[in-house]
């Protein structure tokens, strides 16, 4: 069985923009990806609301994506594929980070994945580095306005350039989510059911074309 770990934030978790609850497994993208791939694959959902790349949240410090990465990889090994989609929360005003600095944080995670898995399971999984969806233009009307400001919208548009460079440097498969999906109009951050559906379908194509079944 081929094990795929989806490591991300609230859009991997399946946050519902209208209620703050969680979409059912068959709606959120990792669950849909599992259905599409079938029983030869095990798709592991590792999404956490508010998770960053490598930065401690001033309110919820435990949401640093770097801190949990090694335990996550170790508990699910052997891991064949990691789908890494983080960076949106790093655009919060509290962090004062540029898209390039956020991509540099993602690069740290990629480097940890490569080195840790080589040591602990004897091989490096294929890494699909996902450049996150853009922040919606209506962020001023979002309940998350204050944590995110208009600057985050423009900065999120720069993600693909820098994430692609990281993917090329580390031999990852690059995937630009913003090419296919956008956040809901409700909060300008989280995906609609249709967004999850499209993301799953596009990542299914990437996995099918690039990953050998174990």
SERO-4910 file (N, C-alpha, C, O; in steps of 0.05 Angstrom, whole numbers):
BEGIN
 pado doro    nc1    nc2    nc3   cac1   cac2   cac3    cc1    cc2    cc3    oc1    oc2    oc3
  Unk    A     17    -24      0      0      0      0     18     25      0     37     26     15
  Unk    A     10     44    -16     25     69    -18     13     89      2    -11     95      1
  Unk    A     30    100     20     21    118     40     26    147     32     49    154     26
  Unk    A      6    163     33      8    192     26      0    208     50    -22    205     61
  Unk    A     18    225     60     12    243     82      6    271     71     23    283     58
  Unk    A    -18    281     77    -26    308     70    -21    326     94    -36    325    113
  Unk    A      0    342     92      9    358    115      2    387    109     14    399     91
  Unk    A    -16    398    124    -25    426    118    -39    439    140    -36    432    164
  Unk    A    -55    460    133    -68    476    153    -99    471    152   -107    449    148
  Unk    A   -114    493    155   -143    489    157   -156    480    131   -177    467    132
  Unk    A   -143    485    109   -155    476     83   -149    446     79   -162    434     62
  Unk    A   -130    435     93   -126    406     93   -144    394    113   -155    372    109
  Unk    A   -148    408    136   -166    398    157   -195    397    147   -210    380    155
  Unk    A   -202    417    130   -230    417    119   -248    437    133   -271    432    138
  Unk    A   -236    460    141   -251    481    155   -274    492    138   -270    499    114
  Unk    A   -298    493    149   -321    504    135   -323    534    140   -327    542    163
  Unk    A   -321    550    119   -320    579    123   -346    591    135   -345    611    149
  Unk    A   -369    578    130   -394    589    140   -398    584    170   -412    599    183
  Unk    A   -387    562    180   -393    553    207   -369    550    226   -372    550    250
  Unk    A   -346    547    214   -322    541    231   -320    512    239   -302    505    253
  Unk    A   -338    496    229   -337    467    235   -320    453    213   -304    466    200
  Unk    A   -324    427    210   -307    412    192   -324    397    171   -344    385    177
  Unk    A   -316    400    146   -330    385    125   -327    355    131   -308    346    143
  Unk    A   -347    339    122   -344    310    124   -320    300    108   -310    313     90
  Unk    A   -310    277    115   -286    266    103   -290    264     72   -271    269     57
  Unk    A   -313    256     63   -317    253     34   -318    279     19   -319    279     -5
  Unk    A   -319    302     34   -320    328     21   -292    340     21   -283    351      0
  Unk    A   -277    338     43   -251    351     44   -231    337     26   -234    313     21
  Unk    A   -211    352     16   -195    341     -6   -180    316      0   -179    298    -18
  Unk    A   -168    311     24   -154    286     28   -173    262     26   -166    241     15
  Unk    A   -197    265     37   -217    243     36   -225    237      7   -228    214      0
  Unk    A   -230    258     -8   -237    255    -36   -214    242    -52   -218    225    -70
  Unk    A   -190    250    -45   -166    238    -58   -165    209    -53   -158    193    -70
  Unk    A   -171    201    -28   -171    173    -21   -191    157    -38   -185    135    -48
  Unk    A   -215    168    -41   -235    155    -57   -226    152    -86   -230    131    -98
  Unk    A   -214    172    -97   -204    172   -125   -181    151   -129   -180    138   -149
  Unk    A   -164    150   -109   -140    132   -112   -147    103   -106   -135     85   -119
  Unk    A   -166     98    -89   -174     71    -83   -158     57    -62   -141     69    -48
  Unk    A   -163     31    -59   -153     16    -36   -123     10    -37   -112      0    -17
  Unk    A   -110     15    -59    -81     11    -60    -66     33    -46    -41     32    -43
  Unk    A    -80     54    -38    -68     78    -25    -80     83      2   -103     77      7
  Unk    A    -64     93     20    -73    103     46    -67    133     48    -44    141     49
  Unk    A    -88    149     48    -85    178     49    -89    187     78   -110    184     89
  Unk    A    -67    198     89    -68    206    118    -73    236    119    -58    252    107
  Unk    A    -93    244    134   -100    272    137    -85    284    161    -89    275    184
  Unk    A    -68    303    156    -54    317    177    -56    347    174    -37    362    169
  Unk    A    -81    356    176    -87    385    174    -93    397    202   -107    384    218
  Unk    A    -83    420    207    -88    434    232    -94    463    227    -79    477    213
  Unk    A   -117    472    238   -125    500    235   -103    519    246    -93    515    268
  Unk    A    -95    538    230    -75    558    238    -46    550    236    -28    565    243
  Unk    A    -41    526    226    -13    516    224      3    534    206     -5    541    184
  Unk    A     27    540    214     47    556    199     68    537    188     67    513    192
  Unk    A     87    549    173    110    533    164    129    528    187    130    506    198
  Unk    A    143    549    196    164    545    217    162    566    239    181    568    255
  Unk    A    140    580    240    138    603    259    119    597    281     98    586    277
  Unk    A    126    606    305    109    603    329     87    625    328     93    649    328
  Unk    A     63    616    329     40    635    331     41    649    358     45    635    378
  Unk    A     38    675    359     40    689    385     18    681    404     20    685    429
  Unk    A     -4    670    394    -27    661    411    -25    631    415    -26    621    438
  Unk    A    -23    616    393    -23    587    394      4    577    384      7    570    361
  Unk    A     24    577    401     51    570    393     54    542    384     73    535    370
  Unk    A     35    524    391     37    496    384     29    491    355     28    468    346
  Unk    A     23    512    340     15    508    312     38    511    292     34    513    268
  Unk    A     62    512    302     86    513    286     88    486    271     91    465    283
  Unk    A     88    487    244     88    463    228    114    447    231    114    423    226
  Unk    A    136    460    238    161    447    240    162    429    265    174    407    264
  Unk    A    149    437    286    150    422    312    138    394    309    148    375    321
  Unk    A    117    392    294    102    367    293    111    349    269    102    326    267
  Unk    A    127    360    251    133    346    227    147    319    231    139    299    220
  Unk    A    168    319    247    182    294    251    165    273    265    164    250    256
  Unk    A    151    279    287    133    259    299    112    249    279    106    225    279
  Unk    A    102    266    262     82    258    242     94    238    223     82    217    218
  Unk    A    117    244    212    130    227    193    137    200    205    135    179    193
  Unk    A    146    201    230    155    177    244    131    159    250    134    134    249
  Unk    A    109    170    257     86    154    265     72    141    241     58    121    244
  Unk    A     76    152    217     63    141    194     82    126    175     74    117    154
  Unk    A    107    124    182    126    111    164    120     81    161    110     69    179
  Unk    A    126     71    137    140     84    115    121    102     99     98     94     92
  Unk    A    130    126     94    114    146     79    125    147     51    149    152     46
  Unk    A    107    144     31    116    144      3    113    171    -10    129    178    -28
  Unk    A     94    187     -1     88    213    -13     80    232      9     65    225     27
  Unk    A     91    257      8     81    278     25     70    301      8     84    311    -10
  Unk    A     45    308     12     33    331     -1     34    354     20     20    353     40
  Unk    A     51    373     15     56    395     34     43    420     24     51    431      4
  Unk    A     23    430     39      9    455     31      7    473     56    -12    471     71
  Unk    A     27    489     60     28    508     82     38    535     72     52    537     52
  Unk    A     31    556     87     41    582     80     21    604     83     28    627     88
  Unk    A     -5    598     80    -26    618     82    -26    632    109    -29    657    111
  Unk    A    -23    617    131    -24    629    157      0    646    163     -1    663    181
  Unk    A     22    641    149     46    657    153     42    686    142     58    703    148
  Unk    A     20    690    127     13    716    117     -1    734    137     -7    757    132
  Unk    A     -6    723    161    -18    739    182     -1    763    188     24    761    188
  Unk    A    -13    785    195      2    810    200     21    807    223     42    821    223
  Unk    A     16    790    241     33    786    265     61    777    257     80    782    272
  Unk    A     64    763    234     89    752    227    107    771    210    131    768    209
  Unk    A     94    789    196    109    809    179    127    794    159    150    802    156
  Unk    A    117    774    145    133    758    127    126    763     98    102    768     91
  Unk    A    146    762     81    141    764     52    136    736     41    141    716     54
  Unk    A    126    735     16    122    709      3    148    693      1    148    669      5
  Unk    A    170    707     -5    195    694     -7    204    682     20    214    659     21
  Unk    A    200    697     42    207    687     68    190    663     76    200    644     89
  Unk    A    165    663     68    147    641     74    155    616     58    155    594     68
  Unk    A    163    621     33    173    598     16    198    587     28    203    563     27
  Unk    A    215    604     39    239    595     52    232    577     76    247    558     82
  Unk    A    210    584     90    201    567    112    192    540    102    198    519    114
  Unk    A    178    540     79    170    515     67    194    498     59    194    474     61
  Unk    A    215    512     50    240    498     43    252    484     66    263    462     64
  Unk    A    251    496     90    261    483    114    246    457    119    258    437    126
  Unk    A    219    458    116    203    434    120    210    412     99    213    388    107
  Unk    A    214    420     74    222    401     54    248    388     61    252    363     58
  Unk    A    267    404     70    294    393     77    292    374    100    305    353    101
  Unk    A    275    380    120    271    362    143    258    336    134    267    314    142
  Unk    A    238    338    116    226    313    106    246    296     93    247    271     98
  Unk    A    263    307     76    283    292     61    303    278     80    308    254     78
  Unk    A    314    294     98    335    283    116    324    263    136    337    243    141
  Unk    A    302    270    148    290    253    169    281    226    158    286    205    170
  Unk    A    267    227    136    257    201    124    280    184    114    279    159    117
  Unk    A    301    196    103    324    180     94    336    166    118    345    143    115
  Unk    A    337    179    141    348    166    165    329    145    177    338    124    184
  Unk    A    304    151    179    285    135    194    272    113    178    264     92    190
  Unk    A    270    116    152    256     95    137    273     86    113    265     67     98
  Unk    A    296     98    109    315     89     89    310     99     61    325     92     43
  Unk    A    290    115     57    285    127     31    270    153     34    256    158     54
  Unk    A    272    170     14    259    196     15    233    195     -1    233    186    -24
  Unk    A    211    203     11    185    202     -4    185    223    -26    200    242    -26
  Unk    A    168    218    -45    163    240    -64    148    262    -50    129    257    -35
  Unk    A    156    286    -55    144    309    -42    130    326    -63    142    335    -82
  Unk    A    104    330    -59     88    348    -76     85    374    -60     70    376    -41
  Unk    A    100    394    -69    100    420    -56     78    437    -68     79    444    -92
  Unk    A     58    443    -53     34    458    -63     37    488    -55     39    495    -32
  Unk    A     37    504    -76     35    533    -71      7    539    -64    -11    534    -80
  Unk    A      2    551    -40    -26    553    -30    -44    571    -47    -34    587    -62
  Unk    A    -70    568    -43    -89    586    -57    -84    615    -48    -74    620    -27
  Unk    A    -92    633    -66    -90    661    -59   -109    669    -37   -130    656    -33
  Unk    A   -103    690    -23   -122    702     -4   -142    718    -20   -134    732    -39
  Unk    A   -167    716    -14   -188    729    -30   -188    759    -28   -180    770     -7
  Unk    A   -196    772    -49   -196    801    -50   -215    814    -30   -213    837    -23
  Unk    A   -235    798    -21   -254    809     -2   -246    805     27   -263    805     45
  Unk    A   -220    803     33   -211    798     60   -220    819     80   -224    813    104
  Unk    A   -225    844     72   -235    864     90   -261    857    102   -268    865    125
  Unk    A   -277    842     88   -304    834     98   -303    807    112   -324    797    121
  Unk    A   -280    795    114   -277    769    127   -277    771    157   -267    791    168
  Unk    A   -288    751    171   -285    750    200   -256    748    209   -250    752    233
  Unk    A   -238    741    191   -210    739    198   -195    765    192   -170    766    195
  Unk    A   -209    786    183   -196    812    179   -187    823    206   -202    824    225
  Unk    A   -162    830    206   -149    838    232   -125    820    236   -103    829    243
  Unk    A   -130    794    231   -107    776    231    -93    778    203    -69    776    201
  Unk    A   -110    781    182   -100    785    155   -109    812    145   -131    821    152
  Unk    A    -92    825    130    -99    851    118    -96    850     88    -89    829     77
  Unk    A   -102    872     74   -101    872     45    -74    864     34    -72    853     12
  Unk    A    -53    870     49    -26    864     39    -23    834     34     -7    825     17
  Unk    A    -37    818     50    -35    789     47    -46    780     19    -37    760      9
  Unk    A    -65    794      8    -76    787    -18    -55    789    -39    -50    770    -54
  Unk    A    -41    812    -40    -20    816    -60      3    797    -55     15    786    -75
  Unk    A     10    792    -30     34    775    -25     28    746    -32     45    732    -41
  Unk    A      3    738    -28     -4    710    -35     -2    704    -65      2    681    -73
  Unk    A     -5    725    -81     -2    722   -110     27    715   -119     32    706   -141
  Unk    A     45    720   -101     74    716   -106     83    687    -99    105    679   -105
  Unk    A     65    673    -85     73    646    -76     84    628    -99    105    615    -95
  Unk    A     70    626   -122     79    607   -142    108    610   -150    122    591   -154
  Unk    A    116    635   -154    144    640   -163    164    628   -143    183    615   -151
  Unk    A    160    633   -118    180    625    -97    177    595    -90    197    582    -85
  Unk    A    153    585    -90    149    557    -84    160    540   -106    171    518   -102
  Unk    A    157    549   -131    168    534   -154    199    532   -151    210    511   -157
  Unk    A    211    554   -143    240    554   -139    249    534   -118    269    521   -121
  Unk    A    233    533    -96    240    513    -75    237    485    -86    254    468    -81
  Unk    A    215    480   -101    211    453   -112    233    445   -131    242    422   -130
  Unk    A    242    463   -147    264    457   -165    290    452   -150    305    434   -158
  Unk    A    295    467   -130    320    463   -114    321    436   -101    342    424   -100
  Unk    A    298    427    -90    298    402    -74    286    378    -89    283    357    -78
  Unk    A    281    381   -115    271    359   -130    242    351   -123    235    327   -125
  Unk    A    226    370   -115    198    364   -109    181    366   -135    189    378   -155
  Unk    A    157    355   -133    137    360   -153    122    385   -146    112    387   -124
  Unk    A    122    405   -164    109    431   -158     80    430   -167     74    421   -189
  Unk    A     63    441   -150     34    443   -156     24    471   -148     26    478   -124
  Unk    A     14    486   -166      3    513   -161    -27    511   -156    -42    511   -176
  Unk    A    -35    511   -131    -64    508   -125    -80    531   -136   -103    528   -144
  Unk    A    -68    555   -136    -83    579   -144    -90    578   -174   -107    594   -183
  Unk    A    -78    561   -188    -85    558   -217   -112    545   -220   -124    547   -242
  Unk    A   -121    531   -200   -146    516   -202   -168    523   -182   -192    520   -188
  Unk    A   -160    534   -159   -180    539   -138   -176    567   -126   -155    579   -128
  Unk    A   -198    576   -114   -196    602    -99   -213    599    -74   -230    581    -72
  Unk    A   -208    616    -54   -223    613    -29   -252    622    -32   -259    635    -51
  Unk    A   -268    615    -12   -296    623    -12   -299    653     -9   -281    666      1
  Unk    A   -322    663    -18   -328    691    -15   -335    697     14   -336    720     23
  Unk    A   -342    677     29   -350    680     57   -328    692     74   -333    710     90
  Unk    A   -304    680     72   -282    690     90   -256    695     75   -236    703     87
  Unk    A   -255    691     49   -232    697     32   -207    680     39   -185    686     31
  Unk    A   -212    658     54   -189    641     63   -194    612     58   -176    597     49
  Unk    A   -218    602     63   -223    574     64   -238    564     39   -253    579     27
  Unk    A   -234    539     32   -245    528      8   -274    520     10   -284    513     32
  Unk    A   -288    522    -12   -315    512    -14   -314    482    -20   -293    472    -26
  Unk    A   -336    468    -17   -336    440    -25   -327    436    -54   -312    417    -59
  Unk    A   -334    454    -72   -325    452   -100   -295    455   -101   -281    441   -117
  Unk    A   -284    473    -85   -255    477    -84   -240    451    -75   -220    444    -87
  Unk    A   -251    438    -55   -239    413    -46   -241    392    -67   -222    376    -71
  Unk    A   -263    391    -81   -267    371   -103   -247    375   -125   -234    356   -134
  Unk    A   -244    400   -134   -225    406   -155   -196    400   -146   -181    388   -161
  Unk    A   -189    408   -122   -162    403   -112   -156    373   -111   -134    365   -119
  Unk    A   -175    358   -101   -171    329   -100   -167    317   -128   -150    301   -132
  Unk    A   -184    326   -147   -182    315   -174   -155    322   -187   -143    305   -201
  Unk    A   -146    347   -183   -121    355   -195    -97    341   -182    -78    333   -196
  Unk    A    -98    338   -156    -76    323   -142    -77    294   -149    -56    281   -150
  Unk    A   -100    283   -154   -103    255   -163    -88    252   -189    -73    232   -193
  Unk    A    -90    271   -207    -76    269   -233    -46    270   -228    -31    256   -241
  Unk    A    -37    287   -210     -9    290   -204      2    263   -193     23    254   -201
  Unk    A    -13    252   -174     -4    227   -162     -4    204   -183     15    189   -184
  Unk    A    -25    203   -198    -27    182   -218     -4    183   -238      6    163   -248
  Unk    A      5    207   -245     26    211   -266     54    208   -254     73    202   -269
  Unk    A     57    212   -228     84    213   -217     91    193   -196    115    189   -190
  Unk    A     71    179   -185     77    161   -163     72    132   -171     52    125   -182
  Unk    A     92    116   -165     90     87   -169     76     74   -145     83     81   -122
  Unk    A     57     57   -150     44     43   -128     63     24   -114     78      9   -127
  Unk    A     62     25    -86     80      7    -71     69    -21    -70     82    -38    -57
***
